Amino acid sequence: MVGTLIAACLATVQAAPSAPASRSAVDLRSRAALIMRADTGQVLYAKNADQTLPIASITKLMTAMVVLDAGQPMNQILTITDAERDRLRGTTSRLAIGTKLSRSELLRLALMSSENRAAAALLRNYPGGPAAGVAAMNRKARALGMTHTRFVEATGLSGDNRSTPSDLARMVQAAARYSTIRAYSTTPEYTVKVGRHLTQYRNTNPLVRNPQWNIAVTKTGYLNEAGRCLVMHTTVGNKPVVMVLMDSSGTLTRVGDAGRARRWMEASARTTQVAASR
């Protein structure tokens, strides 16, 4: 089943035309970007699309795919342990050591709120442990044709998790074939019990709360060396589109770029319709 889905994903990307539209047609401020029709693979916009960059928490989409591929019980209760403590960057988490949540809850928090301890716990409980999980992530990347991608851990806290916009577009297309990833990555808000207290999480992509957007899959990411990143599988003008925005400098730049890209595509579609009606 998974092999069939991967093959279909690759066929869509590889068989389609790849000539991008003129970059001057839209001003995207992210350092690297790719906008692609998800149904045909046609590249509509490309900017440094083959440049290899740190991807931060965009990593968690691949973590989610290999966790789901493993077929472990989603209702199994997992415990956050000291192994999930971030010793690389010293980041904190609202998931206290000793927190017990289901695999399903941890996966949702990792995708929609980019919870690092949740992602780390998922791969620690992967069959064979985190090393086996990372190996599975790299195997899946190769199977998807992501030839300029490397994963070293589950969360994206390492700057050695690297990819290109072109490769990430393939990953987003593959992730969109998982109904669980579609549902969990676009969850606007979610509440879990941490110890005796209810803790509310919000999606790190504010666009999922905007009714003007129809988003099937999304993930954000941030590291100092990666800048602010955003990937989405969305619909613009009734057409499925993959957006990859990497290394945005300002806190709102990636969201602003998504809006600029959408308005540009909508304006292009209107121009095409007017020309066709003449």
Helices and strands as residue ranges (DSSP letters): H 2-15, G 23-25, E 32-37, E 43-47, E 53-54, G 56-58, H 59-70, E 77-79, G 82-84, E 100-102, H 103-112, H 116-124, H 130-143, E 162-163, H 165-175, H 179-185, E 189-194, E 197-202, G 206-209, E 215-223, E 227-236, E 239-248, H 253-277
